[in-house]
Amino acid sequence: MLFFKLFFESFRFAVNALKENILRTVLSLLGVTIGIFAIIAIFTLVDALNNGIQNSLSAFGDKVMYVGKWPFAFNEPNYPWWKYYRRPSPDVKEFKFIQDNAKWVKHIAIFEDKRGNTIQYKNNSFEDGKIVGCSYEYNKITSMPIDRGRYFTKSEMTAGVQNTVIGYDVAKQLFPRGDALGKTIKSKGQKFKVIGIFEKQGESLLSTPSNDEIILIPYNSLVKMYTSKGRNISPVLIAKGYKQDEDMGEMHAELRGLIRRHRGLRPKEEDNFALNKTDAIADFINGITGSLKIAGGVIGMFSILVGGFSIANIMFVSVKERTSQIGIQKALGAKNYFILLQFLCESMFLSFFGGVGGLILVSCLSIFSTETFIISLNIQNLIIGMGISGLVGIISGLAPAVSAARMDPVEAMRAS
């Protein structure tokens, strides 16, 4: 009961301090407000960026590795770019060799995408579309759920039948008033029958254009479309591992050995291919966002330091104004710890008010949210903000509270 009485009394004193001189108190708490806003805003924006990237990466699938000419990240800055360019691309023979011999690969597919295509249906057209040619297991590796229609059969993929599954935006643009299923669309002189429509994906932080803007066709159809016109293609292999291979170490080692064996590389020869995990992108982004969090924390701490001094100043003024009251309390039997906790709680409440203001400002950032960058104040950051503001209040009020607790009751009552 004593604790709750002290708690509510301290809260009442803090509210009175705000009421007596609102302008002075608000200006004093502004440092805490700005500091909490700077720290928690950075944390919230970084979390929004991470969530957007994770959502984008989820479309690539889990436990997925890409095999191609180019690495996702260049760990050797002085490595000549032309060596990467001269590397051979994976081909169908290599794809089938891995498919027949790999034991740690659950699913594997070969694919190639070509961007900047015009897709037509009668008088309607979709500009800057992405044509993706892939093998059968592509949909078992990537996340591309179908809204209407169906996916390819294995025989359709093998034979290179001119069928296609199109993205949501493509269907909406080409068939604004009707159903796309069963219709025939055209691109680069080739005709494709629409057998399915993908679910709407929306914008993505990492995929430009998004899956809403693609037409998916069998890999053999893409080869016929481009090689017949003298154009070269540079396909990529995509492999999905088993859950028990958590870090994909077994799959990585197996793929590396199989590809070197298929290409006839000698033991001392370097790899002429790249094995890429989507984790590499996430690790790179995490390094950047980690630095941003540190920078935001440092900037915010300077503001909080100013706010802490301001709160300490308010508390010293409060102790001086209530000196006679403190003397009466001690004369009536109030213990030193009671006086100490009373002023510490008051200081904490004042800092708490400043922290609430900062968190309100952070929550207002949600108005800048987009489809791919959703800004929201989560519980973790809310607790961090409240914890920091409470700690600042305790530290700032410690010296004034100690000075109040050590007052001599007689001398305090004589003070005017």
N, C-alpha and C positions, 0 to 999 in steps of 0.2 A: 504493500500500500504506500509505503514511504517513497519507493522508487517511482510509482505512477504519479504520486502527488508532485514529486520533484520534476518529473517529465513534463506534466501539463503546466506547472508554474513557469518552467523555463521557456516553454513554447509561448506562454502568455507574455513574458518579458520580451521575447524576440519580436512578437507581433507589435507590442507597444513601441519597441525601438524603431520599427518600420513606420508606424503611424506618427510618432513625434516629429520626425524629420525625414519625410519620404524621399526628397531629392538627394539629401546627403547619403542616406542609406543605399538608394538605388545606384548612385554613382560609385559608392564604395564596393558594392557587390558586382559592378560591371566587369571587373577584372576576372572574377570567378566565372561569370556567365560566358565571357569571351573565351576563357581558357577551356572550360568544359565543352563549349561549342566547337572549338578548334580540334580538340582531341577526338571527341566522339563523332564529329562530322567526318574526319579523316577515316576513322575506323568504319563508319557506316558506308562511306563511299567505296572504300576498299572491299568491304564485304559484298556490296552490290556488284562490283567488278568481278570478284571471284565467283559469285553465284551465276552471273551472266556467262562467264567463261566455262564454268562447269556444265551449265545447261547446254552450251554450244558443243562441248566435248562429248557430252552424252550421246549426241547424234552420231558420233563416230563409233560408238560401241564400247563395251568394257573388255579389258584384256586383249586389246587390239594392237597389232604391230604392222607398220607399212614397210614394204621393200621397194626401193626405187633407186634412182641415180643420185638424188640430192638429199642431204640431211636436213632435218627440221632446224637444227641450230649448228652454226659453224664454230666448233670448239677450237679449230686451228685457224686463226685469223690470217696467217700468211700462206695458207694452202692455196696453190694456184687454182683459180676457178675453172680453167680449161680442162683440168684433170677430171673434175666432176662432169663437165660437158661431154667429154670423150668416153665416159663410161657407157657400157652397153645397157640398154633398158631390159627389164624382165620381159620374157615372151611366153607364149602358150606352152612351149615345150618345158620351160623351167617351171611354170605353174603346175603342169601335170606331174612333173618329176617330184615336186614337193608334196603334191596331193597324194601321190602313191607311196611315198616313203616316210613322211613326217608322222611321228607318234604323239608329239606334244601339241600339234595343231588340230584344233577341233573343227574349224571351218577355214577355208581359204578361197579367195576369189581374185580374179584379175579384172582390172577396170581402167578406163581412160575417160577423161572428160574434156570436152571442147566447148569453149565459151564464145559468146558473141554471135550466136546463131539466130536467124529469123525463122520462126515457126508459123506456118500458115494453115488456115482452114477457110476455104472460099475467099471472101473479101476481108476476113479478119486476120490479123497477124499479131504475133508476140515478139517483140524485139529483145535482143541481148539475152536469149535463152541459153541454157547449158544442156548439152547433150551428153549423157553418161552412158557409155557402153560397158557392160559388166557380165560376169559369168553367174551361174545359177545361185551360188551361196551368198551372194552380195547382201541380200536382205536378211540373212541370218547373222551377219556381222554388224551391219549398221542399223540404226533405228530409223526405219522409214515405214511406219504403219500406213496401211491402205484404207481410205475412207469408203470408196465404192469400187466395185469390180474385183479384180483378182491380180495376183502376181503371175509371172511367167511359169510355165511348166519346164521341167528339165529338158525335154525334147525340143521345145521351142528355143531355148537358149542354145542348145547344141547345134541345131539346124540354122540358127540365125534368122528365124522367122521375123518378118517385118511388123512386129507388134510393139506396143509401147505403153508404159505407165507414166502418166504426166503429173506435174505438180499442180497444186491448188490454184495458183495465180494464172498458170497457163490455161487451165480449164475455164477459169472465169473470164479470161480475156478472149479466148477463141470461141467459147460457147456461152455467151451472156444470157441467152434465153432458153437453152436446151441442154439435154444430157449429152456429155461427150462420149459415153461408152458406145462402142461400135462404130464411131465415126473415123474417118481417115484424114490424118493431118499430113503436112508436107514440110520438109526441110532439106535444103541443098539438093533438090530434085528427087529425093527419096520419099516414098509414101509409107506411113505407119498407121496401123489400126490401133485405136485406143482400147485397151482392155482393163485399165484401172486408173484410179485417181488417188493420189496420196492425200493423207490428212494435212490440214493447214499447219505448217510449222511456225510461221511468223519469222521475224527478222532474227538474225544471229550475229553475235559479236565476232565470230571467227569464220563464218561461212558466207562468202559474198560471190555470187548471189545465193540465196537460201534454196532449200529443197523445194520451195513453192514454185521455183522458176526453172525446173529441170524437166527433161523428157528422158526417161530411162529406157534403153533399148538393149538387146543382146549384144555381147561384145563382138561377135562375128559380123553383125550388121554394121557396127561402127567401123570395123576394119574394111568392109566392102565400100562403105561410104567415102572413106578418106584415102585409102591406098589406090582406089580406082582413079583418083584424080591427081596422083603424084604427090600426095601429101604424106608426111611421115607421122606416125603416132608413137608416143612414149608412155606405155602403160605402167601401172603400178600394181604390185601384189598387196593384198590386205589379208592378214591372218588373225584368227581369233583363237586364244589359248583356253586351257581348262582352268577351272576355278582353283584347283589345288596348286597351280603354279602362280602364286600370288604376285610375285614381282616379275613374272614372265621371263625369269632367268633361264629355265629349261628350254622354253620355246626359242628364245633368242639364240642360245648356243646351238640348238638343233638346226634352226634356219640358216645360221651362219655356216655351219659345217656342210649342209646340203647344197647351198648355193655355191660355195667354193668348190665342192666336189663336182657339181654339174658344169661349172665354168672351167674346170681344170686348172685351178690356181695352185701354184706350188706353195709349200709351207712358209717360205720366206717372202712371198709376194703379198702385198697389202690388198685389202678388200677393194674391189671395184664396184661396190654397191653400198647402200646405206640402209640400216635397220632402224626405223624410227618408231618411238612410242609417243602416244598423245600426252603421256606424263611429262615429256620434255617441254611441251608448250606450257603446261601447268606449272612446272618447276621454274621456268623462266619468268612467268607472270608473278609467281609467288615471291621471287627475288625482288622484283620491282615494287610490288605492293608492300612487302616487308619494309623496304627503305622508306616508302611513303608514310607508313605508320610511325616509324621512328621520327621522321621529320615533323610530322604533325604533332607527335607527343612532345617533342622538344619545344616547338613554337607554343603549344598550349601551356606547357609548364611555366614559361616566362610570364604569360598572362595570369596564370593561377598564382604565381609568386606575388605579383602586384596585388591581386585580389586578396591574398592572405594577409599582406601588410595592411590593407584597407580594413579588413575585418578586425585585425588586432587593434587598430586605431579606434574603431567603433567600440570595442570591448573595454579599452582603457577609459574612454569617455564615459561609458556606462558604469564602470566601477566607481569613477569619481563622482558621478551624479547620485549614486546610490550608497555612498559611504555611510551616511547616518543609518540608513536602512540595514546595512550589513551589521553595523554595531548593535542595533536593536535585536536582530536575529541571533547574534552570538550571545548577547546578554540573556536572552530567553532560553539558551541552551543549545543552539544550533552548533553542530560539530563542524570542524574545518572542512572535512570531506563533503559535507552538505553544501557549503558555500562554493567549494571548488567545482563540484559536479553541476551546480546551478548555472555557473557562468560558462562552463565547458559545453553544457547542453545548449545554452543560448547561442554561443558562438557557432556550434554545429548547425543549429536551425537556420541561422543567418546565412551560412555557407550553403546550406541545403536549398534555400530560396534562390540563391544565385545559380546553383547547379540546375534547378528546375527550369530556370529561364533559358539556360544554355541548351537543355534537352528539348525544350519547346521549339527553339530555333532550328535544331537538328531535324525534328519531326516535320518542320515546314519545308525541308528540302525535298520531301516526297512529291511536291508539285512539279518537280523537274524530272520525274520518272518517265522512262520510255518503255516501249514493249520489250526491249532487250536489256535495259538498265533500270531495274526496279530498286528505288531507294526506300528503305524502311528501317526504322529504329527497332532493332531486335532486343530481346530481354537481356542478353549478355552485355551489350553495350550500355543499356539502361542501368544495369547493376554496376558496371564499371564507372559510369558517370556519377551515380549516387555515392559510390564508395570513395571516389576521389574527392568529391565535394565535402563529404563527411569528414574525411581525413584532414583536409585543409582546414575545416572548421575547428577540429580538435587541436591541431598544431597551432593555429592562429590564436586560439583562446586560452592556451595553456599558461602563458606568462601573465595575462590579466587575471585569470582565475586563481593562480597561485598567490598573486599580490593581494587579492581580495580575501583569500582564506587565511592569510597570515596577519591580517589587520588586528590590532588591539581593540577590543570592543569599546573600551572607555574612550580612547582617542577617536575612534570612528564615530561614536555618538556625539562628540563635541564638534565634529566637522559640520560646517554649514553648507 
